[in-house]
Amino acid sequence: MKVTVLRMLVILVAAWAHMAMAVEYTWVGGDGTQTWENATNWDEAGYPDGSDDTAIIGNATADRFITTANALTIGLIPTWTQNDDATNMIVLGGDMYTAGNLQCIQSNDSGNAMNMVIDLNGHTFRRRYTSVAVQDTGGSGYAMITSASGGTWQAGRLYQMPANAVIGAGVIVLGDSTSRDYVNGIWDPTSIYWVTPNGRKDCYEIRAPAGVGHLIIGDTNNAYSTTMSVFRTLTTGRVHGNLTINTYSGATDGDASDLIFNTNMAATWFTKLLVGGNFIDAATDASGYGGNTRGSTGRDSIAFNGSPATARTVSIGRSGLQNDFYVGVDASDTGHIVLEKDLTTSGRFQVNTGSTLDVADKTITLHEVAATTPAQDGAFTVQEGATLAFEVGTLAAGTINCVDLTLGNYTLDLDVNASGPSSDLVLFTYSGTLSSANEPTINITSGAPAQWDAYSTTAGEVKLTNFSVPDTGTCIIIK
């Protein structure tokens, strides 16, 4: 009995001592440039530097820059407020980890998200998983920026990210919880949203109307695949930069991470995903991206846009795709892509005015699935003023195979890198109808000069007949 009581006393004393070590610090330092580790800036002795310590930061009446000198682990910044039109900023001089399992309430009613800022400064600000990682009750949002490369916000969870939150240039946001993320805010085109949970993730969703910068799904060093369900509330989703879907070491085929269009939409709701950079997908199996094919007017689609100065690489090896694909949106928002892998879909493929599709030496296959509504018709369309490019090697080129084919007045660029005797150079095959089959403007953009008899559009093929590249050989001049 005495031993039991003694043990209970020891436990109570330990708990009391633990509670005694937890300190709530309130910022009392002035404005200007201030140091976190300076004890005179806080109302208690010392400064927040323990996993149970909390830091409360109030309004700045003039620009304030609270700078940390070292790496810190604290419990939480439970309250951070800003009312005046002045910058209230924390500048990291080392990594900061907030270990508390409570929400961080930021109240910014100054009218400007840039008045409440964390400058990652090349370091990592890490939040432990919470029900709400960072919530703004003031309505003006907050900003994450980095004045040095590599600044990372390991967010824990982004369940109530405000629509006017700002993610600055070069900031990396790691979504690493296994619960739900609703990603909102205004993202710089060079920022990165990296979905990399320690465990399978099925509830990442992008709600930011203006889109995100770069999007990375999955981690090659993480022994889990990641499924990202996107754009549940948007008809147009945007990735301004690169979209990368990773597999991981030791994964079996079919176990790469996934991008999935939401399948719970109404039958009349379709999403177009705009991608301005490279689209690189590690999967090579029979899966797809899902998508809405239940309506009577359309389906979910992927468009490559952003009017890039150079070609963007598209590498999608999945064979179960049912989405429509577009190169460019219109003449003012064009696309320019080059294929790195063969591409197969039961949807449509369209190259819009002013845009360029470089097939290279790859194959595009569009097939029909009549049982769906609307029917997956496998149509390929080249609008007026678009450009198609093919790489010609050993007198064979990349090929587009489709059901119905529509060719406006387009430009055909050929990169010829082989020579040989004449044969027909087949560019398209079609099993349905051919429309607007005017002869294009044909350019030999690089390589050896070529010759052919005619541009032929008969018998289910579009080809250059008797295409040949003379072997110039060696010329010896005898004087």
Secondary structure per residue as TSV (DSSP state, phi and psi in degrees):
chain	resnum	aa	ss	phi	psi
A	1	M	-	360.0	-46.1
A	2	K	H	-62.1	-38.3
A	3	V	H	-64.0	-41.3
A	4	T	H	-63.5	-46.0
A	5	V	H	-61.9	-41.3
A	6	L	H	-61.4	-42.5
A	7	R	H	-62.9	-41.1
A	8	M	H	-63.6	-39.7
A	9	L	H	-63.8	-40.8
A	10	V	H	-61.4	-43.9
A	11	I	H	-63.2	-44.2
A	12	L	H	-64.8	-42.0
A	13	V	H	-63.3	-41.6
A	14	A	H	-63.4	-42.5
A	15	A	H	-64.4	-42.1
A	16	W	H	-62.5	-41.6
A	17	A	H	-64.2	-38.5
A	18	H	H	-64.1	-43.7
A	19	M	H	-66.0	-35.1
A	20	A	H	-66.1	-29.2
A	21	M	H	-76.5	-21.8
A	22	A	-	-75.9	121.0
A	23	V	-	-123.2	136.3
A	24	E	E	-97.6	114.9
A	25	Y	E	-103.4	137.3
A	26	T	E	-117.5	132.9
A	27	W	B	-67.9	126.4
A	28	V	-	-124.3	2.1
A	29	G	-	-68.4	164.4
A	30	G	-	-81.2	-164.6
A	31	D	S	-91.7	-172.1
A	32	G	E	86.5	-155.8
A	33	T	E	-92.9	120.6
A	34	Q	E	-128.0	157.7
A	35	T	E	-109.6	130.7
A	36	W	T	-58.5	-43.2
A	37	E	T	-77.5	0.1
A	38	N	-	-84.0	112.2
A	39	A	G	-61.8	-25.3
A	40	T	G	-69.6	-11.7
A	41	N	G	-85.7	-0.5
A	42	W	B	-125.0	156.6
A	43	D	S	-79.9	-12.9
A	44	E	S	-112.0	163.5
A	45	A	S	-64.8	135.3
A	46	G	S	86.7	-153.4
A	47	Y	-	-153.2	162.5
A	48	P	S	-64.2	112.4
A	49	D	-	-157.1	44.8
A	50	G	S	-152.4	155.8
A	51	S	T	-67.0	-11.7
A	52	D	T	-106.8	-4.8
A	53	D	-	-78.2	144.1
A	54	T	E	-120.8	150.7
A	55	A	E	-124.7	122.7
A	56	I	E	-107.7	124.6
A	57	I	E	-120.0	122.7
A	58	G	-	-97.6	-166.7
A	59	N	-	-66.5	142.5
A	60	A	-	-104.8	125.0
A	61	T	S	-84.7	-19.7
A	62	A	S	-137.8	168.8
A	63	D	-	-53.9	130.4
A	64	R	E	-130.1	133.9
A	65	F	E	-127.4	100.3
A	66	I	E	-87.5	115.1
A	67	T	E	-111.2	127.6
A	68	T	-	-89.6	143.9
A	69	A	-	-95.2	-23.2
A	70	N	S	-140.1	175.7
A	71	A	-	-66.6	141.3
A	72	L	E	-134.8	144.2
A	73	T	E	-122.2	119.9
A	74	I	E	-127.8	171.2
A	75	G	S	-73.3	-50.5
A	76	L	E	-175.1	156.4
A	77	I	E	-107.4	84.5
A	78	P	E	-70.4	-27.3
A	79	T	E	-140.3	129.7
A	80	W	E	-142.9	117.9
A	81	T	E	-122.5	151.9
A	82	Q	E	-149.7	123.4
A	83	N	-	-114.3	-37.4
A	84	D	S	-85.0	162.7
A	85	D	S	-83.0	74.1
A	86	A	S	-147.4	155.2
A	87	T	-	-80.8	123.5
A	88	N	E	-115.2	99.0
A	89	M	E	-125.3	140.9
A	90	I	E	-107.1	124.2
A	91	V	E	-109.2	119.5
A	92	L	-	-81.4	130.4
A	93	G	S	-102.1	1.8
A	94	G	S	-168.8	176.0
A	95	D	-	-64.6	146.3
A	96	M	E	-126.7	128.3
A	97	Y	E	-119.2	122.0
A	98	T	E	-101.1	114.6
A	99	A	-	-92.8	-10.4
A	100	G	-	-69.1	149.1
A	101	N	S	-101.2	47.0
A	102	L	S	-131.0	163.0
A	103	Q	-	-76.1	153.3
A	104	C	E	-100.8	118.5
A	105	I	E	-98.7	113.8
A	106	Q	E	-106.8	129.3
A	107	S	E	-119.9	101.1
A	108	N	E	-117.6	103.9
A	109	D	-	-115.4	29.3
A	110	S	S	-80.2	-12.9
A	111	G	S	92.5	3.0
A	112	N	-	-147.9	120.8
A	113	A	G	-61.2	-28.8
A	114	M	G	-77.0	4.3
A	115	N	G	-90.0	-7.1
A	116	M	E	-133.0	102.8
A	117	V	E	-133.9	140.7
A	118	I	E	-111.8	119.0
A	119	D	E	-93.1	107.2
A	120	L	-	-65.3	-29.0
A	121	N	T	55.0	37.2
A	122	G	T	84.8	0.5
A	123	H	S	-107.0	-176.5
A	124	T	E	-113.5	128.5
A	125	F	E	-106.4	113.3
A	126	R	E	-114.0	128.9
A	127	R	E	-107.6	133.2
A	128	R	-	-68.1	153.4
A	129	Y	-	-54.1	131.9
A	130	T	-	-139.7	172.0
A	131	S	S	-67.4	-35.3
A	132	V	S	-138.3	113.9
A	133	A	S	-67.9	-56.7
A	134	V	E	-140.3	119.3
A	135	Q	E	-119.4	135.6
A	136	D	E	-107.2	117.1
A	137	T	S	-97.7	-7.8
A	138	G	S	-87.0	-22.1
A	139	G	S	96.8	-6.9
A	140	S	S	-101.3	-3.4
A	141	G	-	79.3	-168.6
A	142	Y	-	-151.8	172.9
A	143	A	E	-132.9	139.8
A	144	M	E	-113.7	118.3
A	145	I	E	-127.6	171.0
A	146	T	-	-144.8	122.9
A	147	S	S	-88.0	-2.1
A	148	A	S	-136.2	150.4
A	149	S	T	-64.2	149.7
A	150	G	T	92.5	1.3
A	151	G	-	-60.7	127.5
A	152	T	E	-129.7	131.6
A	153	W	E	-106.4	103.5
A	154	Q	E	-87.9	93.9
A	155	A	-	-80.8	-16.3
A	156	G	S	75.7	-70.0
A	157	R	-	-155.3	139.7
A	158	L	-	-120.2	52.7
A	159	Y	T	-72.5	-36.0
A	160	Q	T	-125.2	47.2
A	161	M	-	-66.9	124.0
A	162	P	-	-70.2	154.8
A	163	A	T	-66.4	-24.7
A	164	N	T	-103.8	14.7
A	165	A	-	-65.2	145.6
A	166	V	E	-114.2	127.3
A	167	I	E	-110.0	113.0
A	168	G	-	-80.3	179.0
A	169	A	T	-59.4	130.2
A	170	G	T	77.0	-1.2
A	171	V	-	-72.6	134.5
A	172	I	E	-102.6	121.9
A	173	V	E	-108.5	116.4
A	174	L	E	-96.5	116.5
A	175	G	E	-92.9	99.8
A	176	D	-	-121.3	13.9
A	177	S	-	-88.5	165.8
A	178	T	S	-100.4	15.8
A	179	S	S	-111.7	-161.1
A	180	R	-	-82.8	137.4
A	181	D	E	-121.0	130.0
A	182	Y	E	-114.1	102.4
A	183	V	E	-90.2	118.0
A	184	N	-	-125.7	-168.0
A	185	G	S	102.1	-175.4
A	186	I	E	-114.8	112.1
A	187	W	E	-105.7	132.3
A	188	D	-	-65.4	143.3
A	189	P	T	-58.7	-19.5
A	190	T	T	-96.1	-1.9
A	191	S	-	-73.6	165.7
A	192	I	E	-130.8	128.7
A	193	Y	E	-107.5	115.1
A	194	W	E	-116.5	112.5
A	195	V	E	-90.0	104.5
A	196	T	-	-145.3	72.1
A	197	P	-	-76.7	160.1
A	198	N	S	-89.1	71.2
A	199	G	S	139.0	162.9
A	200	R	-	-65.3	140.7
A	201	K	-	-127.7	125.2
A	202	D	-	-122.4	5.8
A	203	C	-	-129.6	31.9
A	204	Y	E	-81.6	133.8
A	205	E	E	-143.4	131.5
A	206	I	E	-95.9	122.0
A	207	R	-	-114.3	-3.1
A	208	A	-	-65.3	114.9
A	209	P	T	-59.4	-35.1
A	210	A	T	-86.7	-0.1
A	211	G	-	85.9	-176.8
A	212	V	B	-114.7	173.6
A	213	G	S	-75.9	-100.6
A	214	H	E	-93.8	148.9
A	215	L	E	-125.8	123.1
A	216	I	E	-119.3	127.4
A	217	I	E	-115.2	118.0
A	218	G	S	88.3	166.9
A	219	D	-	-137.1	126.7
A	220	T	T	-64.4	-19.9
A	221	N	T	-100.5	6.7
A	222	N	S	-111.4	124.0
A	223	A	S	-79.0	41.3
A	224	Y	S	-141.5	147.8
A	225	S	-	-89.4	159.9
A	226	T	-	-128.1	126.4
A	227	T	E	-107.2	125.0
A	228	M	E	-113.4	114.6
A	229	S	E	-92.0	118.9
A	230	V	E	-115.1	155.0
A	231	F	-	59.2	47.5
A	232	R	S	-68.9	-27.9
A	233	T	S	-115.1	8.9
A	234	L	-	-121.1	142.3
A	235	T	S	-90.2	-17.1
A	236	T	E	-133.6	117.9
A	237	G	E	-108.9	145.8
A	238	R	E	-128.6	134.1
A	239	V	E	-120.4	108.2
A	240	H	S	-70.6	-29.9
A	241	G	S	-107.8	-137.9
A	242	N	-	-82.9	146.8
A	243	L	E	-117.8	118.1
A	244	T	E	-122.5	128.4
A	245	I	E	-115.4	114.4
A	246	N	-	-95.8	155.3
A	247	T	-	-105.8	-166.2
A	248	Y	-	-145.0	161.0
A	249	S	T	-60.4	126.5
A	250	G	T	90.9	-2.0
A	251	A	-	-72.0	144.3
A	252	T	-	-85.2	157.5
A	253	D	T	-59.6	136.1
A	254	G	T	96.7	-5.2
A	255	D	-	-112.3	21.7
A	256	A	S	-70.7	168.0
A	257	S	-	-70.5	166.5
A	258	D	E	-134.2	147.7
A	259	L	E	-111.1	122.8
A	260	I	E	-125.7	124.9
A	261	F	E	-68.4	141.9
A	262	N	-	-64.0	128.1
A	263	T	S	-97.6	5.5
A	264	N	S	-98.9	7.3
A	265	M	S	-70.2	162.3
A	266	A	-	-65.6	157.7
A	267	A	T	-63.7	-19.3
A	268	T	T	-98.3	5.4
A	269	W	-	-105.0	119.4
A	270	F	-	-127.4	144.7
A	271	T	-	-113.6	135.2
A	272	K	E	-108.6	122.7
A	273	L	E	-94.8	117.8
A	274	L	E	-96.1	129.1
A	275	V	E	-125.1	120.1
A	276	G	-	-93.6	-14.1
A	277	G	S	-115.4	-153.4
A	278	N	-	-71.1	149.6
A	279	F	E	-121.6	103.9
A	280	I	E	-118.8	117.7
A	281	D	E	-121.2	122.8
A	282	A	-	-76.3	-18.2
A	283	A	-	-72.2	145.6
A	284	T	-	-134.5	21.8
A	285	D	S	-98.3	-163.4
A	286	A	S	-92.0	16.7
A	287	S	-	-82.6	175.5
A	288	G	-	-141.4	-163.3
A	289	Y	-	-104.8	13.7
A	290	G	B	66.4	-150.8
A	291	G	-	121.1	166.2
A	292	N	-	-88.6	113.8
A	293	T	-	-125.6	17.9
A	294	R	-	-90.9	-17.4
A	295	G	S	-81.5	-175.7
A	296	S	S	-105.8	-2.8
A	297	T	S	-123.8	-10.8
A	298	G	-	179.5	-167.8
A	299	R	-	-154.8	165.8
A	300	D	-	-64.0	146.0
A	301	S	E	-142.7	164.3
A	302	I	E	-123.9	129.2
A	303	A	E	-124.3	136.2
A	304	F	E	-100.3	118.7
A	305	N	-	-138.5	-161.1
A	306	G	S	96.4	0.3
A	307	S	-	49.2	55.1
A	308	P	-	-69.1	148.9
A	309	A	S	-73.9	-27.6
A	310	T	S	-128.1	164.2
A	311	A	-	-65.6	140.7
A	312	R	E	-98.1	142.0
A	313	T	E	-86.3	132.7
A	314	V	E	-118.9	120.5
A	315	S	E	-131.8	93.3
A	316	I	-	-128.0	107.4
A	317	G	-	-101.5	2.4
A	318	R	-	-66.9	144.4
A	319	S	S	-106.0	1.2
A	320	G	-	-104.5	21.4
A	321	L	B	-70.0	143.3
A	322	Q	-	-132.7	18.3
A	323	N	-	-92.2	156.5
A	324	D	E	-79.5	149.8
A	325	F	E	-126.3	139.0
A	326	Y	E	-130.0	140.2
A	327	V	E	-105.2	108.8
A	328	G	-	86.6	157.4
A	329	V	S	-101.9	-48.3
A	330	D	B	-158.9	-170.6
A	331	A	T	-66.7	-20.4
A	332	S	T	-95.0	-11.8
A	333	D	B	-136.7	82.2
A	334	T	-	-92.9	170.5
A	335	G	-	-128.6	157.6
A	336	H	E	-149.6	106.7
A	337	I	E	-127.6	155.5
A	338	V	E	-127.8	135.1
A	339	L	E	-81.0	136.0
A	340	E	S	-104.7	-20.5
A	341	K	S	-134.2	160.4
A	342	D	-	-60.0	147.1
A	343	L	E	-125.6	131.3
A	344	T	E	-130.7	132.5
A	345	T	E	-153.2	155.4
A	346	S	S	-93.4	2.2
A	347	G	S	-86.9	-162.5
A	348	R	-	-100.3	162.5
A	349	F	E	-135.7	128.8
A	350	Q	E	-136.9	132.5
A	351	V	E	-104.8	114.0
A	352	N	-	-85.7	165.6
A	353	T	T	-52.6	130.2
A	354	G	T	83.9	-3.8
A	355	S	-	-101.2	162.9
A	356	T	E	-129.9	130.4
A	357	L	E	-112.7	116.4
A	358	D	E	-101.0	103.4
A	359	V	E	-71.6	-23.7
A	360	A	E	57.6	-130.3
A	361	D	T	-107.9	24.5
A	362	K	-	-97.3	178.9
A	363	T	E	-125.3	133.3
A	364	I	E	-106.0	126.0
A	365	T	E	-121.1	120.3
A	366	L	E	-115.3	122.3
A	367	H	-	-121.9	160.5
A	368	E	-	-96.5	137.8
A	369	V	B	-129.3	91.5
A	370	A	T	-70.4	-18.8
A	371	A	T	-74.3	-15.4
A	372	T	S	-85.2	163.4
A	373	T	S	-125.4	113.2
A	374	P	S	-72.9	164.3
A	375	A	-	-60.7	137.9
A	376	Q	B	-79.3	100.3
A	377	D	-	-92.8	-7.4
A	378	G	-	62.0	36.4
A	379	A	-	-87.2	145.3
A	380	F	E	-121.9	129.9
A	381	T	E	-130.6	133.8
A	382	V	E	-116.3	114.3
A	383	Q	-	-77.0	163.7
A	384	E	T	-56.7	135.1
A	385	G	T	83.3	5.4
A	386	A	-	-88.1	167.5
A	387	T	E	-128.3	133.6
A	388	L	E	-113.6	138.1
A	389	A	E	-125.2	141.0
A	390	F	E	-133.1	146.5
A	391	E	E	-98.9	128.3
A	392	V	E	-108.8	116.3
A	393	G	E	-135.1	137.9
A	394	T	T	47.6	39.3
A	395	L	T	58.0	34.6
A	396	A	E	-137.9	146.7
A	397	A	E	-126.0	168.6
A	398	G	-	-57.7	155.6
A	399	T	E	-135.5	146.9
A	400	I	E	-114.6	119.2
A	401	N	E	-111.3	126.6
A	402	C	E	-148.6	-179.7
A	403	V	S	-91.6	-77.8
A	404	D	S	-96.0	142.0
A	405	L	E	-128.8	127.8
A	406	T	E	-124.4	122.5
A	407	L	E	-122.0	108.3
A	408	G	-	-78.0	-170.4
A	409	N	S	-74.4	98.1
A	410	Y	-	-119.9	173.6
A	411	T	E	-108.0	135.3
A	412	L	E	-113.3	113.9
A	413	D	E	-104.1	130.7
A	414	L	E	-118.9	127.1
A	415	D	E	-102.7	105.1
A	416	V	E	-99.3	119.6
A	417	N	-	-127.9	25.3
A	418	A	-	-151.5	160.3
A	419	S	-	-125.3	161.3
A	420	G	E	165.8	178.6
A	421	P	E	-70.5	166.4
A	422	S	E	-71.4	144.7
A	423	S	E	-161.9	164.0
A	424	D	E	-71.9	134.5
A	425	L	E	-102.6	101.6
A	426	V	E	-86.2	123.5
A	427	L	E	-102.4	-38.5
A	428	F	E	-131.1	145.8
A	429	T	E	-124.9	143.0
A	430	Y	E	-142.4	143.3
A	431	S	S	-105.0	-9.0
A	432	G	S	-109.5	-124.9
A	433	T	-	-102.4	156.1
A	434	L	E	-119.0	127.4
A	435	S	E	-124.4	147.6
A	436	S	-	50.7	54.9
A	437	A	-	-91.5	57.1
A	438	N	-	-73.8	149.1
A	439	E	-	-68.9	130.9
A	440	P	-	-79.7	170.7
A	441	T	E	-78.7	120.7
A	442	I	E	-107.7	126.6
A	443	N	E	-122.5	136.9
A	444	I	E	-92.7	102.1
A	445	T	E	-79.9	-27.6
A	446	S	E	-162.5	164.8
A	447	G	E	90.7	-161.6
A	448	A	S	-76.0	153.8
A	449	P	-	-66.8	149.1
A	450	A	-	-131.0	163.7
A	451	Q	B	-143.2	154.7
A	452	W	-	-156.0	165.4
A	453	D	S	-86.2	-48.6
A	454	A	E	-157.7	159.2
A	455	Y	E	-95.1	109.9
A	456	S	E	-109.2	139.1
A	457	T	-	-130.6	47.2
A	458	T	-	-122.5	162.8
A	459	A	T	56.8	39.3
A	460	G	T	75.0	15.2
A	461	E	E	-137.2	146.9
A	462	V	E	-116.0	121.7
A	463	K	E	-153.7	165.2
A	464	L	E	-103.8	116.2
A	465	T	E	-79.9	146.0
A	466	N	E	48.9	48.5
A	467	F	E	-76.3	132.5
A	468	S	E	-147.4	154.6
A	469	V	E	-125.4	105.7
A	470	P	-	-60.4	140.9
A	471	D	-	-86.9	108.1
A	472	T	-	-69.8	-19.7
A	473	G	-	61.1	-153.8
A	474	T	-	-113.0	130.1
A	475	C	-	-101.6	123.0
A	476	I	-	-113.3	123.6
A	477	I	-	-100.9	123.8
A	478	I	-	-107.7	121.6
A	479	K	-	-96.1	360.0
